């Protein structure tokens, strides 16, 4: 009966360098903050158009 080595059964995954992983984290965070800002701006625009803005 043939035996297989344990390492041949596991797929080898290469971890990206820390700076790339942190870069992706920062990029995703920045995009989510920007999307939230755009959503808030659009809501403010719609509220002002409906006359619901704060008095000046």
mmCIF entry with sequence, helices, sheets and N, C-alpha, C, O atoms, coordinates in Angstrom:
data_MODEL
# 
_entry.id   MODEL 
# 
_entity.id                         1 
_entity.type                       polymer 
_entity.pdbx_number_of_molecules   1 
# 
_entity_poly.entity_id                      1 
_entity_poly.type                           'polypeptide(L)' 
_entity_poly.nstd_linkage                   no 
_entity_poly.nstd_monomer                   no 
_entity_poly.pdbx_seq_one_letter_code       
;(UNK)(UNK)(UNK)(UNK)(UNK)(UNK)(UNK)(UNK)(UNK)(UNK)(UNK)(UNK)(UNK)(UNK)(UNK)(UNK)
(UNK)(UNK)(UNK)(UNK)(UNK)(UNK)(UNK)(UNK)(UNK)(UNK)(UNK)(UNK)(UNK)(UNK)(UNK)(UNK)
(UNK)(UNK)(UNK)(UNK)(UNK)(UNK)(UNK)(UNK)(UNK)(UNK)(UNK)(UNK)(UNK)(UNK)(UNK)(UNK)
(UNK)(UNK)(UNK)(UNK)(UNK)(UNK)(UNK)(UNK)
;
_entity_poly.pdbx_seq_one_letter_code_can   XXXXXXXXXXXXXXXXXXXXXXXXXXXXXXXXXXXXXXXXXXXXXXXXXXXXXXXX 
_entity_poly.pdbx_strand_id                 A 
# 
loop_
_entity_poly_seq.entity_id 
_entity_poly_seq.num 
_entity_poly_seq.mon_id 
_entity_poly_seq.hetero 
1 1  UNK n 
1 2  UNK n 
1 3  UNK n 
1 4  UNK n 
1 5  UNK n 
1 6  UNK n 
1 7  UNK n 
1 8  UNK n 
1 9  UNK n 
1 10 UNK n 
1 11 UNK n 
1 12 UNK n 
1 13 UNK n 
1 14 UNK n 
1 15 UNK n 
1 16 UNK n 
1 17 UNK n 
1 18 UNK n 
1 19 UNK n 
1 20 UNK n 
1 21 UNK n 
1 22 UNK n 
1 23 UNK n 
1 24 UNK n 
1 25 UNK n 
1 26 UNK n 
1 27 UNK n 
1 28 UNK n 
1 29 UNK n 
1 30 UNK n 
1 31 UNK n 
1 32 UNK n 
1 33 UNK n 
1 34 UNK n 
1 35 UNK n 
1 36 UNK n 
1 37 UNK n 
1 38 UNK n 
1 39 UNK n 
1 40 UNK n 
1 41 UNK n 
1 42 UNK n 
1 43 UNK n 
1 44 UNK n 
1 45 UNK n 
1 46 UNK n 
1 47 UNK n 
1 48 UNK n 
1 49 UNK n 
1 50 UNK n 
1 51 UNK n 
1 52 UNK n 
1 53 UNK n 
1 54 UNK n 
1 55 UNK n 
1 56 UNK n 
# 
_struct_asym.id          A 
_struct_asym.entity_id   1 
# 
loop_
_struct_conf.conf_type_id 
_struct_conf.id 
_struct_conf.pdbx_PDB_helix_id 
_struct_conf.beg_label_comp_id 
_struct_conf.beg_label_asym_id 
_struct_conf.beg_label_seq_id 
_struct_conf.pdbx_beg_PDB_ins_code 
_struct_conf.end_label_comp_id 
_struct_conf.end_label_asym_id 
_struct_conf.end_label_seq_id 
_struct_conf.pdbx_end_PDB_ins_code 
_struct_conf.beg_auth_comp_id 
_struct_conf.beg_auth_asym_id 
_struct_conf.beg_auth_seq_id 
_struct_conf.end_auth_comp_id 
_struct_conf.end_auth_asym_id 
_struct_conf.end_auth_seq_id 
_struct_conf.pdbx_PDB_helix_class 
_struct_conf.details 
_struct_conf.pdbx_PDB_helix_length 
HELX_P HELX_P1 AA1 UNK A 6  ? UNK A 9  ? UNK A 6  UNK A 9  1 ? 4  
HELX_P HELX_P2 AA2 UNK A 18 ? UNK A 49 ? UNK A 18 UNK A 49 1 ? 32 
# 
_struct_conf_type.id          HELX_P 
_struct_conf_type.criteria    ? 
_struct_conf_type.reference   ? 
# 
loop_
_atom_site.group_PDB 
_atom_site.id 
_atom_site.type_symbol 
_atom_site.label_atom_id 
_atom_site.label_alt_id 
_atom_site.label_comp_id 
_atom_site.label_asym_id 
_atom_site.label_entity_id 
_atom_site.label_seq_id 
_atom_site.pdbx_PDB_ins_code 
_atom_site.Cartn_x 
_atom_site.Cartn_y 
_atom_site.Cartn_z 
_atom_site.occupancy 
_atom_site.B_iso_or_equiv 
_atom_site.pdbx_formal_charge 
_atom_site.auth_seq_id 
_atom_site.auth_comp_id 
_atom_site.auth_asym_id 
_atom_site.auth_atom_id 
_atom_site.pdbx_PDB_model_num 
ATOM 1   N N  . UNK A 1 1  ? 0.847   -1.167 0.000  1.00 0.00 ? 1  UNK A N  1 
ATOM 2   C CA . UNK A 1 1  ? 0.000   0.000  0.000  1.00 0.00 ? 1  UNK A CA 1 
ATOM 3   C C  . UNK A 1 1  ? 0.899   1.239  0.000  1.00 0.00 ? 1  UNK A C  1 
ATOM 4   O O  . UNK A 1 1  ? 1.836   1.337  0.793  1.00 0.00 ? 1  UNK A O  1 
ATOM 5   N N  . UNK A 1 2  ? 0.608   2.163  -0.882 1.00 0.00 ? 2  UNK A N  1 
ATOM 6   C CA . UNK A 1 2  ? 1.413   3.369  -1.002 1.00 0.00 ? 2  UNK A CA 1 
ATOM 7   C C  . UNK A 1 2  ? 0.983   4.384  0.050  1.00 0.00 ? 2  UNK A C  1 
ATOM 8   O O  . UNK A 1 2  ? -0.200  4.528  0.355  1.00 0.00 ? 2  UNK A O  1 
ATOM 9   N N  . UNK A 1 3  ? 1.960   5.071  0.586  1.00 0.00 ? 3  UNK A N  1 
ATOM 10  C CA . UNK A 1 3  ? 1.652   6.114  1.571  1.00 0.00 ? 3  UNK A CA 1 
ATOM 11  C C  . UNK A 1 3  ? 1.937   7.469  0.952  1.00 0.00 ? 3  UNK A C  1 
ATOM 12  O O  . UNK A 1 3  ? 2.865   7.629  0.160  1.00 0.00 ? 3  UNK A O  1 
ATOM 13  N N  . UNK A 1 4  ? 1.132   8.426  1.326  1.00 0.00 ? 4  UNK A N  1 
ATOM 14  C CA . UNK A 1 4  ? 1.358   9.793  0.847  1.00 0.00 ? 4  UNK A CA 1 
ATOM 15  C C  . UNK A 1 4  ? 1.846   10.632 2.012  1.00 0.00 ? 4  UNK A C  1 
ATOM 16  O O  . UNK A 1 4  ? 1.471   10.409 3.163  1.00 0.00 ? 4  UNK A O  1 
ATOM 17  N N  . UNK A 1 5  ? 2.663   11.571 1.701  1.00 0.00 ? 5  UNK A N  1 
ATOM 18  C CA . UNK A 1 5  ? 3.174   12.450 2.744  1.00 0.00 ? 5  UNK A CA 1 
ATOM 19  C C  . UNK A 1 5  ? 2.096   13.443 3.144  1.00 0.00 ? 5  UNK A C  1 
ATOM 20  O O  . UNK A 1 5  ? 1.302   13.871 2.307  1.00 0.00 ? 5  UNK A O  1 
ATOM 21  N N  . UNK A 1 6  ? 2.064   13.802 4.392  1.00 0.00 ? 6  UNK A N  1 
ATOM 22  C CA . UNK A 1 6  ? 1.051   14.723 4.904  1.00 0.00 ? 6  UNK A CA 1 
ATOM 23  C C  . UNK A 1 6  ? 1.108   16.094 4.260  1.00 0.00 ? 6  UNK A C  1 
ATOM 24  O O  . UNK A 1 6  ? 0.071   16.725 4.058  1.00 0.00 ? 6  UNK A O  1 
ATOM 25  N N  . UNK A 1 7  ? 2.309   16.568 3.934  1.00 0.00 ? 7  UNK A N  1 
ATOM 26  C CA . UNK A 1 7  ? 2.421   17.901 3.354  1.00 0.00 ? 7  UNK A CA 1 
ATOM 27  C C  . UNK A 1 7  ? 1.875   17.942 1.936  1.00 0.00 ? 7  UNK A C  1 
ATOM 28  O O  . UNK A 1 7  ? 1.465   19.004 1.469  1.00 0.00 ? 7  UNK A O  1 
ATOM 29  N N  . UNK A 1 8  ? 1.861   16.820 1.246  1.00 0.00 ? 8  UNK A N  1 
ATOM 30  C CA . UNK A 1 8  ? 1.343   16.797 -0.115 1.00 0.00 ? 8  UNK A CA 1 
ATOM 31  C C  . UNK A 1 8  ? -0.178  16.901 -0.127 1.00 0.00 ? 8  UNK A C  1 
ATOM 32  O O  . UNK A 1 8  ? -0.763  17.282 -1.141 1.00 0.00 ? 8  UNK A O  1 
ATOM 33  N N  . UNK A 1 9  ? -0.820  16.569 0.981  1.00 0.00 ? 9  UNK A N  1 
ATOM 34  C CA . UNK A 1 9  ? -2.277  16.603 1.040  1.00 0.00 ? 9  UNK A CA 1 
ATOM 35  C C  . UNK A 1 9  ? -2.811  18.013 1.329  1.00 0.00 ? 9  UNK A C  1 
ATOM 36  O O  . UNK A 1 9  ? -3.942  18.331 0.963  1.00 0.00 ? 9  UNK A O  1 
ATOM 37  N N  . UNK A 1 10 ? -2.013  18.847 1.977  1.00 0.00 ? 10 UNK A N  1 
ATOM 38  C CA . UNK A 1 10 ? -2.455  20.193 2.327  1.00 0.00 ? 10 UNK A CA 1 
ATOM 39  C C  . UNK A 1 10 ? -2.102  21.161 1.201  1.00 0.00 ? 10 UNK A C  1 
ATOM 40  O O  . UNK A 1 10 ? -0.988  21.117 0.679  1.00 0.00 ? 10 UNK A O  1 
ATOM 41  N N  . UNK A 1 11 ? -3.030  22.029 0.823  1.00 0.00 ? 11 UNK A N  1 
ATOM 42  C CA . UNK A 1 11 ? -2.669  23.046 -0.172 1.00 0.00 ? 11 UNK A CA 1 
ATOM 43  C C  . UNK A 1 11 ? -1.749  24.084 0.468  1.00 0.00 ? 11 UNK A C  1 
ATOM 44  O O  . UNK A 1 11 ? -1.961  24.500 1.607  1.00 0.00 ? 11 UNK A O  1 
ATOM 45  N N  . UNK A 1 12 ? -0.756  24.483 -0.258 1.00 0.00 ? 12 UNK A N  1 
ATOM 46  C CA . UNK A 1 12 ? 0.179   25.482 0.238  1.00 0.00 ? 12 UNK A CA 1 
ATOM 47  C C  . UNK A 1 12 ? -0.401  26.870 -0.005 1.00 0.00 ? 12 UNK A C  1 
ATOM 48  O O  . UNK A 1 12 ? -0.646  27.248 -1.150 1.00 0.00 ? 12 UNK A O  1 
ATOM 49  N N  . UNK A 1 13 ? -0.619  27.621 1.052  1.00 0.00 ? 13 UNK A N  1 
ATOM 50  C CA . UNK A 1 13 ? -1.101  28.991 0.917  1.00 0.00 ? 13 UNK A CA 1 
ATOM 51  C C  . UNK A 1 13 ? 0.034   29.933 1.254  1.00 0.00 ? 13 UNK A C  1 
ATOM 52  O O  . UNK A 1 13 ? 0.705   29.787 2.275  1.00 0.00 ? 13 UNK A O  1 
ATOM 53  N N  . UNK A 1 14 ? 0.236   30.892 0.387  1.00 0.00 ? 14 UNK A N  1 
ATOM 54  C CA . UNK A 1 14 ? 1.290   31.877 0.595  1.00 0.00 ? 14 UNK A CA 1 
ATOM 55  C C  . UNK A 1 14 ? 0.641   33.115 1.195  1.00 0.00 ? 14 UNK A C  1 
ATOM 56  O O  . UNK A 1 14 ? -0.273  33.693 0.607  1.00 0.00 ? 14 UNK A O  1 
ATOM 57  N N  . UNK A 1 15 ? 1.116   33.517 2.359  1.00 0.00 ? 15 UNK A N  1 
ATOM 58  C CA . UNK A 1 15 ? 0.586   34.700 3.019  1.00 0.00 ? 15 UNK A CA 1 
ATOM 59  C C  . UNK A 1 15 ? 1.203   35.937 2.388  1.00 0.00 ? 15 UNK A C  1 
ATOM 60  O O  . UNK A 1 15 ? 2.408   35.995 2.140  1.00 0.00 ? 15 UNK A O  1 
ATOM 61  N N  . UNK A 1 16 ? 0.355   36.926 2.134  1.00 0.00 ? 16 UNK A N  1 
ATOM 62  C CA . UNK A 1 16 ? 0.856   38.189 1.599  1.00 0.00 ? 16 UNK A CA 1 
ATOM 63  C C  . UNK A 1 16 ? 1.645   38.907 2.691  1.00 0.00 ? 16 UNK A C  1 
ATOM 64  O O  . UNK A 1 16 ? 1.416   38.676 3.879  1.00 0.00 ? 16 UNK A O  1 
ATOM 65  N N  . UNK A 1 17 ? 2.569   39.773 2.293  1.00 0.00 ? 17 UNK A N  1 
ATOM 66  C CA . UNK A 1 17 ? 3.325   40.535 3.296  1.00 0.00 ? 17 UNK A CA 1 
ATOM 67  C C  . UNK A 1 17 ? 2.390   41.407 4.143  1.00 0.00 ? 17 UNK A C  1 
ATOM 68  O O  . UNK A 1 17 ? 1.294   41.769 3.715  1.00 0.00 ? 17 UNK A O  1 
ATOM 69  N N  . UNK A 1 18 ? 2.847   41.730 5.334  1.00 0.00 ? 18 UNK A N  1 
ATOM 70  C CA . UNK A 1 18 ? 2.033   42.496 6.273  1.00 0.00 ? 18 UNK A CA 1 
ATOM 71  C C  . UNK A 1 18 ? 1.630   43.849 5.691  1.00 0.00 ? 18 UNK A C  1 
ATOM 72  O O  . UNK A 1 18 ? 0.493   44.278 5.882  1.00 0.00 ? 18 UNK A O  1 
ATOM 73  N N  . UNK A 1 19 ? 2.531   44.529 4.987  1.00 0.00 ? 19 UNK A N  1 
ATOM 74  C CA . UNK A 1 19 ? 2.202   45.850 4.457  1.00 0.00 ? 19 UNK A CA 1 
ATOM 75  C C  . UNK A 1 19 ? 1.085   45.768 3.419  1.00 0.00 ? 19 UNK A C  1 
ATOM 76  O O  . UNK A 1 19 ? 0.284   46.696 3.304  1.00 0.00 ? 19 UNK A O  1 
ATOM 77  N N  . UNK A 1 20 ? 1.019   44.671 2.662  1.00 0.00 ? 20 UNK A N  1 
ATOM 78  C CA . UNK A 1 20 ? -0.064  44.529 1.682  1.00 0.00 ? 20 UNK A CA 1 
ATOM 79  C C  . UNK A 1 20 ? -1.390  44.261 2.375  1.00 0.00 ? 20 UNK A C  1 
ATOM 80  O O  . UNK A 1 20 ? -2.423  44.806 1.986  1.00 0.00 ? 20 UNK A O  1 
ATOM 81  N N  . UNK A 1 21 ? -1.357  43.420 3.404  1.00 0.00 ? 21 UNK A N  1 
ATOM 82  C CA . UNK A 1 21 ? -2.593  43.128 4.135  1.00 0.00 ? 21 UNK A CA 1 
ATOM 83  C C  . UNK A 1 21 ? -3.104  44.374 4.847  1.00 0.00 ? 21 UNK A C  1 
ATOM 84  O O  . UNK A 1 21 ? -4.305  44.640 4.850  1.00 0.00 ? 21 UNK A O  1 
ATOM 85  N N  . UNK A 1 22 ? -2.191  45.141 5.454  1.00 0.00 ? 22 UNK A N  1 
ATOM 86  C CA . UNK A 1 22 ? -2.599  46.385 6.103  1.00 0.00 ? 22 UNK A CA 1 
ATOM 87  C C  . UNK A 1 22 ? -3.063  47.412 5.079  1.00 0.00 ? 22 UNK A C  1 
ATOM 88  O O  . UNK A 1 22 ? -3.976  48.193 5.343  1.00 0.00 ? 22 UNK A O  1 
ATOM 89  N N  . UNK A 1 23 ? -2.435  47.407 3.920  1.00 0.00 ? 23 UNK A N  1 
ATOM 90  C CA . UNK A 1 23 ? -2.852  48.313 2.849  1.00 0.00 ? 23 UNK A CA 1 
ATOM 91  C C  . UNK A 1 23 ? -4.287  48.046 2.410  1.00 0.00 ? 23 UNK A C  1 
ATOM 92  O O  . UNK A 1 23 ? -5.066  48.978 2.213  1.00 0.00 ? 23 UNK A O  1 
ATOM 93  N N  . UNK A 1 24 ? -4.629  46.783 2.261  1.00 0.00 ? 24 UNK A N  1 
ATOM 94  C CA . UNK A 1 24 ? -6.005  46.424 1.897  1.00 0.00 ? 24 UNK A CA 1 
ATOM 95  C C  . UNK A 1 24 ? -6.970  46.842 2.995  1.00 0.00 ? 24 UNK A C  1 
ATOM 96  O O  . UNK A 1 24 ? -8.057  47.345 2.709  1.00 0.00 ? 24 UNK A O  1 
ATOM 97  N N  . UNK A 1 25 ? -6.582  46.640 4.242  1.00 0.00 ? 25 UNK A N  1 
ATOM 98  C CA . UNK A 1 25 ? -7.431  47.022 5.370  1.00 0.00 ? 25 UNK A CA 1 
ATOM 99  C C  . UNK A 1 25 ? -7.708  48.522 5.350  1.00 0.00 ? 25 UNK A C  1 
ATOM 100 O O  . UNK A 1 25 ? -8.851  48.951 5.510  1.00 0.00 ? 25 UNK A O  1 
ATOM 101 N N  . UNK A 1 26 ? -6.662  49.312 5.154  1.00 0.00 ? 26 UNK A N  1 
ATOM 102 C CA . UNK A 1 26 ? -6.811  50.768 5.120  1.00 0.00 ? 26 UNK A CA 1 
ATOM 103 C C  . UNK A 1 26 ? -7.640  51.189 3.909  1.00 0.00 ? 26 UNK A C  1 
ATOM 104 O O  . UNK A 1 26 ? -8.476  52.086 4.016  1.00 0.00 ? 26 UNK A O  1 
ATOM 105 N N  . UNK A 1 27 ? -7.420  50.560 2.773  1.00 0.00 ? 27 UNK A N  1 
ATOM 106 C CA . UNK A 1 27 ? -8.175  50.896 1.566  1.00 0.00 ? 27 UNK A CA 1 
ATOM 107 C C  . UNK A 1 27 ? -9.663  50.606 1.743  1.00 0.00 ? 27 UNK A C  1 
ATOM 108 O O  . UNK A 1 27 ? -10.501 51.434 1.387  1.00 0.00 ? 27 UNK A O  1 
ATOM 109 N N  . UNK A 1 28 ? -9.990  49.456 2.281  1.00 0.00 ? 28 UNK A N  1 
ATOM 110 C CA . UNK A 1 28 ? -11.394 49.100 2.496  1.00 0.00 ? 28 UNK A CA 1 
ATOM 111 C C  . UNK A 1 28 ? -12.024 50.039 3.523  1.00 0.00 ? 28 UNK A C  1 
ATOM 112 O O  . UNK A 1 28 ? -13.170 50.456 3.356  1.00 0.00 ? 28 UNK A O  1 
ATOM 113 N N  . UNK A 1 29 ? -11.286 50.375 4.585  1.00 0.00 ? 29 UNK A N  1 
ATOM 114 C CA . UNK A 1 29 ? -11.797 51.306 5.589  1.00 0.00 ? 29 UNK A CA 1 
ATOM 115 C C  . UNK A 1 29 ? -12.054 52.673 4.966  1.00 0.00 ? 29 UNK A C  1 
ATOM 116 O O  . UNK A 1 29 ? -13.107 53.266 5.198  1.00 0.00 ? 29 UNK A O  1 
ATOM 117 N N  . UNK A 1 30 ? -11.106 53.185 4.176  1.00 0.00 ? 30 UNK A N  1 
ATOM 118 C CA . UNK A 1 30 ? -11.255 54.503 3.562  1.00 0.00 ? 30 UNK A CA 1 
ATOM 119 C C  . UNK A 1 30 ? -12.435 54.527 2.594  1.00 0.00 ? 30 UNK A C  1 
ATOM 120 O O  . UNK A 1 30 ? -13.174 55.510 2.543  1.00 0.00 ? 30 UNK A O  1 
ATOM 121 N N  . UNK A 1 31 ? -12.614 53.464 1.838  1.00 0.00 ? 31 UNK A N  1 
ATOM 122 C CA . UNK A 1 31 ? -13.749 53.396 0.908  1.00 0.00 ? 31 UNK A CA 1 
ATOM 123 C C  . UNK A 1 31 ? -15.070 53.352 1.663  1.00 0.00 ? 31 UNK A C  1 
ATOM 124 O O  . UNK A 1 31 ? -16.049 53.960 1.228  1.00 0.00 ? 31 UNK A O  1 
ATOM 125 N N  . UNK A 1 32 ? -15.112 52.652 2.771  1.00 0.00 ? 32 UNK A N  1 
ATOM 126 C CA . UNK A 1 32 ? -16.358 52.597 3.539  1.00 0.00 ? 32 UNK A CA 1 
ATOM 127 C C  . UNK A 1 32 ? -16.670 53.951 4.169  1.00 0.00 ? 32 UNK A C  1 
ATOM 128 O O  . UNK A 1 32 ? -17.834 54.348 4.219  1.00 0.00 ? 32 UNK A O  1 
ATOM 129 N N  . UNK A 1 33 ? -15.665 54.660 4.646  1.00 0.00 ? 33 UNK A N  1 
ATOM 130 C CA . UNK A 1 33 ? -15.875 55.992 5.206  1.00 0.00 ? 33 UNK A CA 1 
ATOM 131 C C  . UNK A 1 33 ? -16.335 56.950 4.109  1.00 0.00 ? 33 UNK A C  1 
ATOM 132 O O  . UNK A 1 33 ? -17.226 57.768 4.337  1.00 0.00 ? 33 UNK A O  1 
ATOM 133 N N  . UNK A 1 34 ? -15.739 56.855 2.924  1.00 0.00 ? 34 UNK A N  1 
ATOM 134 C CA . UNK A 1 34 ? -16.148 57.704 1.806  1.00 0.00 ? 34 UNK A CA 1 
ATOM 135 C C  . UNK A 1 34 ? -17.585 57.402 1.386  1.00 0.00 ? 34 UNK A C  1 
ATOM 136 O O  . UNK A 1 34 ? -18.353 58.322 1.106  1.00 0.00 ? 34 UNK A O  1 
ATOM 137 N N  . UNK A 1 35 ? -17.950 56.135 1.340  1.00 0.00 ? 35 UNK A N  1 
ATOM 138 C CA . UNK A 1 35 ? -19.322 55.763 0.972  1.00 0.00 ? 35 UNK A CA 1 
ATOM 139 C C  . UNK A 1 35 ? -20.318 56.294 2.001  1.00 0.00 ? 35 UNK A C  1 
ATOM 140 O O  . UNK A 1 35 ? -21.399 56.756 1.635  1.00 0.00 ? 35 UNK A O  1 
ATOM 141 N N  . UNK A 1 36 ? -19.966 56.230 3.272  1.00 0.00 ? 36 UNK A N  1 
ATOM 142 C CA . UNK A 1 36 ? -20.834 56.768 4.314  1.00 0.00 ? 36 UNK A CA 1 
ATOM 143 C C  . UNK A 1 36 ? -20.971 58.282 4.168  1.00 0.00 ? 36 UNK A C  1 
ATOM 144 O O  . UNK A 1 36 ? -22.057 58.829 4.361  1.00 0.00 ? 36 UNK A O  1 
ATOM 145 N N  . UNK A 1 37 ? -19.885 58.951 3.830  1.00 0.00 ? 37 UNK A N  1 
ATOM 146 C CA . UNK A 1 37 ? -19.934 60.394 3.608  1.00 0.00 ? 37 UNK A CA 1 
ATOM 147 C C  . UNK A 1 37 ? -20.816 60.764 2.431  1.00 0.00 ? 37 UNK A C  1 
ATOM 148 O O  . UNK A 1 37 ? -21.567 61.736 2.504  1.00 0.00 ? 37 UNK A O  1 
ATOM 149 N N  . UNK A 1 38 ? -20.739 60.007 1.352  1.00 0.00 ? 38 UNK A N  1 
ATOM 150 C CA . UNK A 1 38 ? -21.586 60.259 0.181  1.00 0.00 ? 38 UNK A CA 1 
ATOM 151 C C  . UNK A 1 38 ? -23.052 60.031 0.535  1.00 0.00 ? 38 UNK A C  1 
ATOM 152 O O  . UNK A 1 38 ? -23.914 60.814 0.137  1.00 0.00 ? 38 UNK A O  1 
ATOM 153 N N  . UNK A 1 39 ? -23.339 58.970 1.275  1.00 0.00 ? 39 UNK A N  1 
ATOM 154 C CA . UNK A 1 39 ? -24.721 58.692 1.680  1.00 0.00 ? 39 UNK A CA 1 
ATOM 155 C C  . UNK A 1 39 ? -25.260 59.821 2.563  1.00 0.00 ? 39 UNK A C  1 
ATOM 156 O O  . UNK A 1 39 ? -26.405 60.240 2.394  1.00 0.00 ? 39 UNK A O  1 
ATOM 157 N N  . UNK A 1 40 ? -24.457 60.313 3.493  1.00 0.00 ? 40 UNK A N  1 
ATOM 158 C CA . UNK A 1 40 ? -24.882 61.414 4.359  1.00 0.00 ? 40 UNK A CA 1 
ATOM 159 C C  . UNK A 1 40 ? -25.104 62.684 3.549  1.00 0.00 ? 40 UNK A C  1 
ATOM 160 O O  . UNK A 1 40 ? -26.061 63.418 3.796  1.00 0.00 ? 40 UNK A O  1 
ATOM 161 N N  . UNK A 1 41 ? -24.233 62.947 2.588  1.00 0.00 ? 41 UNK A N  1 
ATOM 162 C CA . UNK A 1 41 ? -24.372 64.130 1.740  1.00 0.00 ? 41 UNK A CA 1 
ATOM 163 C C  . UNK A 1 41 ? -25.650 64.052 0.914  1.00 0.00 ? 41 UNK A C  1 
ATOM 164 O O  . UNK A 1 41 ? -26.365 65.045 0.783  1.00 0.00 ? 41 UNK A O  1 
ATOM 165 N N  . UNK A 1 42 ? -25.943 62.873 0.354  1.00 0.00 ? 42 UNK A N  1 
ATOM 166 C CA . UNK A 1 42 ? -27.167 62.710 -0.432 1.00 0.00 ? 42 UNK A CA 1 
ATOM 167 C C  . UNK A 1 42 ? -28.413 62.878 0.439  1.00 0.00 ? 42 UNK A C  1 
ATOM 168 O O  . UNK A 1 42 ? -29.389 63.496 0.013  1.00 0.00 ? 42 UNK A O  1 
ATOM 169 N N  . UNK A 1 43 ? -28.382 62.338 1.641  1.00 0.00 ? 43 UNK A N  1 
ATOM 170 C CA . UNK A 1 43 ? -29.530 62.507 2.544  1.00 0.00 ? 43 UNK A CA 1 
ATOM 171 C C  . UNK A 1 43 ? -29.724 63.976 2.907  1.00 0.00 ? 43 UNK A C  1 
ATOM 172 O O  . UNK A 1 43 ? -30.854 64.461 2.972  1.00 0.00 ? 43 UNK A O  1 
ATOM 173 N N  . UNK A 1 44 ? -28.638 64.670 3.139  1.00 0.00 ? 44 UNK A N  1 
ATOM 174 C CA . UNK A 1 44 ? -28.727 66.098 3.458  1.00 0.00 ? 44 UNK A CA 1 
ATOM 175 C C  . UNK A 1 44 ? -29.267 66.881 2.272  1.00 0.00 ? 44 UNK A C  1 
ATOM 176 O O  . UNK A 1 44 ? -30.070 67.798 2.443  1.00 0.00 ? 44 UNK A O  1 
ATOM 177 N N  . UNK A 1 45 ? -28.828 66.520 1.067  1.00 0.00 ? 45 UNK A N  1 
ATOM 178 C CA . UNK A 1 45 ? -29.305 67.170 -0.150 1.00 0.00 ? 45 UNK A CA 1 
ATOM 179 C C  . UNK A 1 45 ? -30.809 66.958 -0.316 1.00 0.00 ? 45 UNK A C  1 
ATOM 180 O O  . UNK A 1 45 ? -31.543 67.898 -0.618 1.00 0.00 ? 45 UNK A O  1 
ATOM 181 N N  . UNK A 1 46 ? -31.261 65.723 -0.117 1.00 0.00 ? 46 UNK A N  1 
ATOM 182 C CA . UNK A 1 46 ? -32.688 65.423 -0.240 1.00 0.00 ? 46 UNK A CA 1 
ATOM 183 C C  . UNK A 1 46 ? -33.505 66.117 0.850  1.00 0.00 ? 46 UNK A C  1 
ATOM 184 O O  . UNK A 1 46 ? -34.606 66.599 0.585  1.00 0.00 ? 46 UNK A O  1 
ATOM 185 N N  . UNK A 1 47 ? -32.979 66.170 2.055  1.00 0.00 ? 47 UNK A N  1 
ATOM 186 C CA . UNK A 1 47 ? -33.696 66.842 3.141  1.00 0.00 ? 47 UNK A CA 1 
ATOM 187 C C  . UNK A 1 47 ? -33.808 68.339 2.879  1.00 0.00 ? 47 UNK A C  1 
ATOM 188 O O  . UNK A 1 47 ? -34.853 68.934 3.141  1.00 0.00 ? 47 UNK A O  1 
ATOM 189 N N  . UNK A 1 48 ? -32.749 68.952 2.367  1.00 0.00 ? 48 UNK A N  1 
ATOM 190 C CA . UNK A 1 48 ? -32.805 70.374 2.036  1.00 0.00 ? 48 UNK A CA 1 
ATOM 191 C C  . UNK A 1 48 ? -33.786 70.624 0.900  1.00 0.00 ? 48 UNK A C  1 
ATOM 192 O O  . UNK A 1 48 ? -34.492 71.632 0.908  1.00 0.00 ? 48 UNK A O  1 
ATOM 193 N N  . UNK A 1 49 ? -33.842 69.726 -0.075 1.00 0.00 ? 49 UNK A N  1 
ATOM 194 C CA . UNK A 1 49 ? -34.778 69.874 -1.191 1.00 0.00 ? 49 UNK A CA 1 
ATOM 195 C C  . UNK A 1 49 ? -36.220 69.762 -0.710 1.00 0.00 ? 49 UNK A C  1 
ATOM 196 O O  . UNK A 1 49 ? -37.112 70.382 -1.288 1.00 0.00 ? 49 UNK A O  1 
ATOM 197 N N  . UNK A 1 50 ? -36.456 68.985 0.335  1.00 0.00 ? 50 UNK A N  1 
ATOM 198 C CA . UNK A 1 50 ? -37.802 68.813 0.882  1.00 0.00 ? 50 UNK A CA 1 
ATOM 199 C C  . UNK A 1 50 ? -38.134 69.893 1.912  1.00 0.00 ? 50 UNK A C  1 
ATOM 200 O O  . UNK A 1 50 ? -39.226 69.887 2.479  1.00 0.00 ? 50 UNK A O  1 
ATOM 201 N N  . UNK A 1 51 ? -37.216 70.808 2.156  1.00 0.00 ? 51 UNK A N  1 
ATOM 202 C CA . UNK A 1 51 ? -37.462 71.875 3.117  1.00 0.00 ? 51 UNK A CA 1 
ATOM 203 C C  . UNK A 1 51 ? -37.238 71.460 4.558  1.00 0.00 ? 51 UNK A C  1 
ATOM 204 O O  . UNK A 1 51 ? -37.775 72.086 5.471  1.00 0.00 ? 51 UNK A O  1 
ATOM 205 N N  . UNK A 1 52 ? -36.468 70.436 4.773  1.00 0.00 ? 52 UNK A N  1 
ATOM 206 C CA . UNK A 1 52 ? -36.223 69.946 6.127  1.00 0.00 ? 52 UNK A CA 1 
ATOM 207 C C  . UNK A 1 52 ? -34.861 70.361 6.669  1.00 0.00 ? 52 UNK A C  1 
ATOM 208 O O  . UNK A 1 52 ? -34.398 69.804 7.665  1.00 0.00 ? 52 UNK A O  1 
ATOM 209 N N  . UNK A 1 53 ? -34.225 71.318 6.037  1.00 0.00 ? 53 UNK A N  1 
ATOM 210 C CA . UNK A 1 53 ? -32.905 71.738 6.483  1.00 0.00 ? 53 UNK A CA 1 
ATOM 211 C C  . UNK A 1 53 ? -32.976 72.595 7.736  1.00 0.00 ? 53 UNK A C  1 
ATOM 212 O O  . UNK A 1 53 ? -34.048 73.069 8.113  1.00 0.00 ? 53 UNK A O  1 
ATOM 213 N N  . UNK A 1 54 ? -31.857 72.786 8.366  1.00 0.00 ? 54 UNK A N  1 
ATOM 214 C CA . UNK A 1 54 ? -31.779 73.624 9.561  1.00 0.00 ? 54 UNK A CA 1 
ATOM 215 C C  . UNK A 1 54 ? -31.859 75.092 9.145  1.00 0.00 ? 54 UNK A C  1 
ATOM 216 O O  . UNK A 1 54 ? -31.308 75.468 8.110  1.00 0.00 ? 54 UNK A O  1 
ATOM 217 N N  . UNK A 1 55 ? -32.541 75.930 9.941  1.00 0.00 ? 55 UNK A N  1 
ATOM 218 C CA . UNK A 1 55 ? -32.621 77.360 9.602  1.00 0.00 ? 55 UNK A CA 1 
ATOM 219 C C  . UNK A 1 55 ? -31.253 78.025 9.751  1.00 0.00 ? 55 UNK A C  1 
ATOM 220 O O  . UNK A 1 55 ? -30.463 77.663 10.623 1.00 0.00 ? 55 UNK A O  1 
ATOM 221 N N  . UNK A 1 56 ? -30.993 78.995 8.892  1.00 0.00 ? 56 UNK A N  1 
ATOM 222 C CA . UNK A 1 56 ? -29.694 79.693 8.928  1.00 0.00 ? 56 UNK A CA 1 
ATOM 223 C C  . UNK A 1 56 ? -29.839 81.015 9.615  1.00 0.00 ? 56 UNK A C  1 
ATOM 224 O O  . UNK A 1 56 ? -28.863 81.752 9.748  1.00 0.00 ? 56 UNK A O  1 
# 
